[in-house]
Amino acid sequence: MGYSEFYCHFCGVSFNIIFRLESGELDVPGPHDGQCDETDPINSTDDDDTAQDPDYQFQRDYEENDPYEYDSDYESTDGMSLDEEAHEKEGSEGNSGDANTDSERQMYYNWVLQTFDPRSATRGDPQPHVGYFDSPMSGYSADAISPEEARGCRTAQFLVHKTAPRDQWQADQLHEPWEIDGDWSLSGICDGTPSRDTDIPTVWPVRNGIEAVETDNVDMGVQATSPDDIAMPFHPWCFDIFCRQSKIQFQRINVSRLMTWRNAEFDWAAFGSFPRAKEVKASQEQWWSHDPGTEYLVSNPLYVPGLPEILLSAVKDEGKGASYGPDDKTRSSQSPTKRHSPSHNSQADLLSVLPAEIQLMIIDYLGSSDITSLSIASRAFAELPNSVWYRLVRREMPWLWEAWDESECKHRPSLWTNITTAEIKSVIRARSTYAKALSEDVYTEHAAERVAEYRFPLSVIMPDQVKLPRMNTEWRRVLVQIQLNWGRLKGLQNRQRIWVDVEEVVRRIRKFDV
């Protein structure tokens, strides 16, 4: 069948996203320069000497070829990560002053490596290197999207059916509450995905014995395989958005009905006809089409660079309050007809004579752009109550959960939304090295593993979640600033797109939620 990708089942976007530099930016080593081999870009091994010193602090050798991480570790053509095969540096003391320079050099080199060895990014059929910059699949330009914006775009996770009875399923330190009693659980994660015809994804960490996942968007009808045997693929950030909507609509994370819907519409026709943004449909070719202008499709919708600053700029100091409270009916007790507004002609301002209640009823039927035009035409609408702008934000931006009241949806993103495969592998390698050293001393293998897990926990620092206080936020400023900065808030654009897709998923789930 040749190279063939599966996509995120929620948003329809590929996991095999690649990035490129502009042509001619920097000299790239050729395949015979000793640094870039076509079948194994980096040929190196872990330094076994580190096992002799459990407290050895691992340091990166930037002269070796670690992957540049937009999301997680960059996968080589043989399925092993470059990060996993990289040398540990020996005798690195005294070189810390060159770290920044080396890091930047390595960053550029690895982008170029991905560009000129596209198979190592997609693990598909070999592609010619000549003219790769002009190829439709040459990747998104680094000038159009930053690493911070794209973090997580290659991370795939899967909903897998529990094969063991519920009472035998073992929760771990990473489990979500809904996983304990349900029939489905989350797998580990991987960076990029293989072609359907070559392999199945290997995930990290291994959870309940699952290290490789059979997954797809469609049931191929293989004999002796039931739909439940095929896991559902998605971005962790897309599953997070589903969890938020599910809590609102079903008062729980309704995974069982999600998979009931998936199994009921589990063929080519159903997946292909699912309504999606036109940019997604156009990009779903044999290889993902990295068209300029569609970079927002791979932007992180949860952690959007620049958004917290924009939102917090609309929050007034504690105690001062916003201009108007949420229950205000009018700006003040003064009649609208008596307010002085030199920019409007009172002779022609017929709307100003309307009662305040009628004015607010008119507002309820208008969008923010129409209200802005109306405020120019009539002084009665020049300064509206803060509560009006709050309602507009909630109506026009239902996906702006920073504006939600805490009681509407109690939710915190899971650690899967802010961890990479490389980070997980790094912890696992450190544990393995430490446990090996301990077991060679006086510890049993089991005890050594337990101590190593304690010594190297899989901890994730989650970004602070912005919550806008309803009373102390200038909601007009929130609306206006998001509109003004919309072009550079790619992650927020993607959040809006995914929100609409998940709304459709939830609508279809309702048919089975009886």
LINWOQUI-V31718 format. One record per residue. RES is the residue in three letters. NEAR is the number of other C-alpha atoms within 12 Angstrom. D_FIRST is the distance of its C-alpha to the first C-alpha in whole Angstrom. Layout:
# LINWOQUI-V31718
RES;NEAR;D_FIRST / RES;NEAR;D_FIRST
This chain:
# LINWOQUI-V31718
MET;11;0 / GLY;15;4 / TYR;23;7 / SER;26;7 / GLU;39;11 / PHE;41;13 / TYR;43;17 / CYS;41;20 / HIS;43;21 / PHE;42;25 / CYS;45;24 / GLY;38;21 / VAL;46;21 / SER;42;18 / PHE;43;19 / ASN;47;18 / ILE;49;21 / ILE;50;23 / PHE;47;26 / ARG;42;28 / LEU;32;31 / GLU;22;33 / SER;21;33 / GLY;10;36 / GLU;15;37 / LEU;16;37 / ASP;16;36 / VAL;25;33 / PRO;21;33 / GLY;19;31 / PRO;18;29 / HIS;11;32 / ASP;12;34 / GLY;16;34 / GLN;24;33 / CYS;28;29 / ASP;23;27 / GLU;28;23 / THR;20;22 / ASP;26;25 / PRO;42;26 / ILE;34;29 / ASN;26;31 / SER;23;33 / THR;20;34 / ASP;25;37 / ASP;23;40 / ASP;23;41 / ASP;19;45 / THR;25;45 / ALA;26;45 / GLN;18;48 / ASP;20;49 / PRO;28;48 / ASP;18;50 / TYR;20;48 / GLN;19;47 / PHE;27;43 / GLN;24;43 / ARG;30;41 / ASP;29;41 / TYR;31;40 / GLU;28;40 / GLU;33;37 / ASN;43;33 / ASP;42;33 / PRO;40;30 / TYR;35;31 / GLU;40;31 / TYR;41;30 / ASP;41;29 / SER;42;29 / ASP;39;28 / TYR;49;25 / GLU;47;23 / SER;39;22 / THR;32;19 / ASP;24;20 / GLY;33;20 / MET;33;24 / SER;37;26 / LEU;39;28 / ASP;39;31 / GLU;35;31 / GLU;32;31 / ALA;33;34 / HIS;26;37 / GLU;31;40 / LYS;26;43 / GLU;21;46 / GLY;14;50 / SER;18;48 / GLU;15;52 / GLY;9;53 / ASN;18;50 / SER;16;50 / GLY;11;51 / ASP;16;48 / ALA;20;46 / ASN;14;45 / THR;15;45 / ASP;21;42 / SER;24;40 / GLU;16;40 / ARG;23;39 / GLN;24;36 / MET;29;35 / TYR;30;35 / TYR;32;33 / ASN;43;30 / TRP;37;29 / VAL;41;29 / LEU;41;27 / GLN;44;25 / THR;40;25 / PHE;39;25 / ASP;42;22 / PRO;40;19 / ARG;39;17 / SER;43;20 / ALA;51;20 / THR;43;16 / ARG;40;15 / GLY;32;12 / ASP;24;11 / PRO;18;15 / GLN;23;16 / PRO;18;20 / HIS;22;23 / VAL;15;25 / GLY;14;25 / TYR;24;24 / PHE;28;26 / ASP;22;26 / SER;24;22 / PRO;22;21 / MET;35;19 / SER;39;22 / GLY;40;24 / TYR;39;27 / SER;30;30 / ALA;27;32 / ASP;18;35 / ALA;27;33 / ILE;34;33 / SER;29;35 / PRO;30;33 / GLU;26;36 / GLU;33;34 / ALA;39;30 / ARG;37;31 / GLY;44;29 / CYS;50;26 / ARG;46;23 / THR;48;25 / ALA;49;23 / GLN;49;24 / PHE;44;24 / LEU;38;26 / VAL;37;25 / HIS;32;27 / LYS;29;30 / THR;21;30 / ALA;17;33 / PRO;14;36 / ARG;18;38 / ASP;13;41 / GLN;13;39 / TRP;23;37 / GLN;20;38 / ALA;22;39 / ASP;20;39 / GLN;18;40 / LEU;28;37 / HIS;23;37 / GLU;24;38 / PRO;18;40 / TRP;20;38 / GLU;29;36 / ILE;22;39 / ASP;20;39 / GLY;28;36 / ASP;28;33 / TRP;36;30 / SER;35;31 / LEU;42;29 / SER;40;27 / GLY;40;28 / ILE;44;26 / CYS;46;24 / ASP;49;23 / GLY;49;20 / THR;49;17 / PRO;42;14 / SER;32;10 / ARG;27;9 / ASP;18;7 / THR;20;10 / ASP;23;13 / ILE;26;15 / PRO;37;18 / THR;32;21 / VAL;37;24 / TRP;39;28 / PRO;32;30 / VAL;22;30 / ARG;29;31 / ASN;29;32 / GLY;21;30 / ILE;27;27 / GLU;22;25 / ALA;27;22 / VAL;34;20 / GLU;35;17 / THR;40;17 / ASP;42;15 / ASN;37;16 / VAL;33;15 / ASP;29;16 / MET;19;13 / GLY;15;15 / VAL;12;15 / GLN;9;18 / ALA;11;21 / THR;14;20 / SER;18;22 / PRO;29;21 / ASP;28;24 / ASP;28;22 / ILE;32;19 / ALA;39;21 / MET;40;21 / PRO;45;21 / PHE;44;23 / HIS;49;25 / PRO;43;29 / TRP;43;30 / CYS;46;29 / PHE;40;30 / ASP;33;33 / ILE;42;33 / PHE;39;32 / CYS;34;35 / ARG;34;38 / GLN;35;37 / SER;32;37 / LYS;23;40 / ILE;23;42 / GLN;22;40 / PHE;23;40 / GLN;17;43 / ARG;22;40 / ILE;31;37 / ASN;31;35 / VAL;37;32 / SER;29;32 / ARG;27;32 / LEU;36;29 / MET;37;27 / THR;27;29 / TRP;29;28 / ARG;33;24 / ASN;27;24 / ALA;21;25 / GLU;25;23 / PHE;30;20 / ASP;20;17 / TRP;16;15 / ALA;14;18 / ALA;19;21 / PHE;29;19 / GLY;21;18 / SER;14;22 / PHE;28;23 / PRO;23;26 / ARG;29;25 / ALA;25;27 / LYS;16;26 / GLU;26;25 / VAL;33;22 / LYS;25;21 / ALA;21;21 / SER;30;19 / GLN;30;16 / GLU;22;14 / GLN;25;11 / TRP;36;14 / TRP;38;17 / SER;29;19 / HIS;36;22 / ASP;30;25 / PRO;24;28 / GLY;21;30 / THR;30;28 / GLU;37;29 / TYR;36;30 / LEU;47;27 / VAL;53;27 / SER;41;30 / ASN;42;32 / PRO;41;34 / LEU;49;36 / TYR;31;38 / VAL;37;38 / PRO;26;40 / GLY;23;43 / LEU;31;43 / PRO;27;46 / GLU;18;48 / ILE;29;48 / LEU;33;49 / LEU;26;51 / SER;24;53 / ALA;32;54 / VAL;29;56 / LYS;23;59 / ASP;16;61 / GLU;12;62 / GLY;12;65 / LYS;14;65 / GLY;20;63 / ALA;29;61 / SER;31;63 / TYR;28;63 / GLY;26;62 / PRO;25;59 / ASP;17;62 / ASP;22;64 / LYS;23;64 / THR;28;66 / ARG;26;66 / SER;19;70 / SER;13;73 / GLN;14;74 / SER;18;73 / PRO;29;71 / THR;24;73 / LYS;15;75 / ARG;22;73 / HIS;18;73 / SER;21;70 / PRO;13;72 / SER;15;68 / HIS;23;68 / ASN;18;71 / SER;21;73 / GLN;13;74 / ALA;13;71 / ASP;23;69 / LEU;19;69 / LEU;27;66 / SER;31;69 / VAL;22;71 / LEU;20;69 / PRO;20;69 / ALA;26;67 / GLU;17;65 / ILE;18;64 / GLN;31;63 / LEU;29;60 / MET;14;59 / ILE;20;58 / ILE;28;56 / ASP;21;54 / TYR;17;53 / LEU;22;52 / GLY;22;49 / SER;30;50 / SER;19;50 / ASP;17;52 / ILE;29;55 / THR;23;55 / SER;16;56 / LEU;25;58 / SER;25;60 / ILE;21;61 / ALA;22;62 / SER;32;64 / ARG;34;66 / ALA;42;66 / PHE;37;62 / ALA;28;63 / GLU;28;63 / LEU;36;61 / PRO;32;61 / ASN;34;58 / SER;31;57 / VAL;38;56 / TRP;41;54 / TYR;39;53 / ARG;30;52 / LEU;32;50 / VAL;33;48 / ARG;25;47 / ARG;21;46 / GLU;22;44 / MET;29;42 / PRO;25;42 / TRP;30;39 / LEU;35;42 / TRP;33;43 / GLU;35;45 / ALA;38;47 / TRP;27;47 / ASP;19;50 / GLU;17;50 / SER;13;50 / GLU;16;48 / CYS;23;45 / LYS;22;45 / HIS;26;42 / ARG;26;41 / PRO;28;38 / SER;27;37 / LEU;25;36 / TRP;41;33 / THR;36;33 / ASN;35;35 / ILE;42;34 / THR;39;31 / THR;42;29 / ALA;38;31 / GLU;32;34 / ILE;33;33 / LYS;32;32 / SER;33;35 / VAL;28;37 / ILE;26;36 / ARG;34;36 / ALA;36;40 / ARG;29;40 / SER;28;39 / THR;34;41 / TYR;37;44 / ALA;34;44 / LYS;30;44 / ALA;28;47 / LEU;27;49 / SER;24;48 / GLU;18;49 / ASP;17;52 / VAL;13;54 / TYR;18;51 / THR;16;49 / GLU;19;45 / HIS;16;45 / ALA;19;48 / ALA;25;46 / GLU;26;43 / ARG;21;45 / VAL;25;47 / ALA;29;44 / GLU;23;43 / TYR;19;46 / ARG;22;47 / PHE;27;43 / PRO;21;42 / LEU;29;39 / SER;21;41 / VAL;19;40 / ILE;13;42 / MET;16;41 / PRO;18;43 / ASP;14;46 / GLN;22;45 / VAL;26;47 / LYS;25;49 / LEU;30;51 / PRO;27;54 / ARG;33;55 / MET;29;59 / ASN;30;58 / THR;36;56 / GLU;37;56 / TRP;42;53 / ARG;34;54 / ARG;28;53 / VAL;39;50 / LEU;34;49 / VAL;24;50 / GLN;25;49 / ILE;30;45 / GLN;22;45 / LEU;13;46 / ASN;22;44 / TRP;23;41 / GLY;20;39 / ARG;26;39 / LEU;34;39 / LYS;34;35 / GLY;39;34 / LEU;36;37 / GLN;33;35 / ASN;39;32 / ARG;36;34 / GLN;32;35 / ARG;35;31 / ILE;41;30 / TRP;36;33 / VAL;27;32 / ASP;31;29 / VAL;36;30 / GLU;31;33 / GLU;24;31 / VAL;38;29 / VAL;34;33 / ARG;21;34 / ARG;22;31 / ILE;30;32 / ARG;20;36 / LYS;15;35 / PHE;21;34 / ASP;20;37 / VAL;9;40
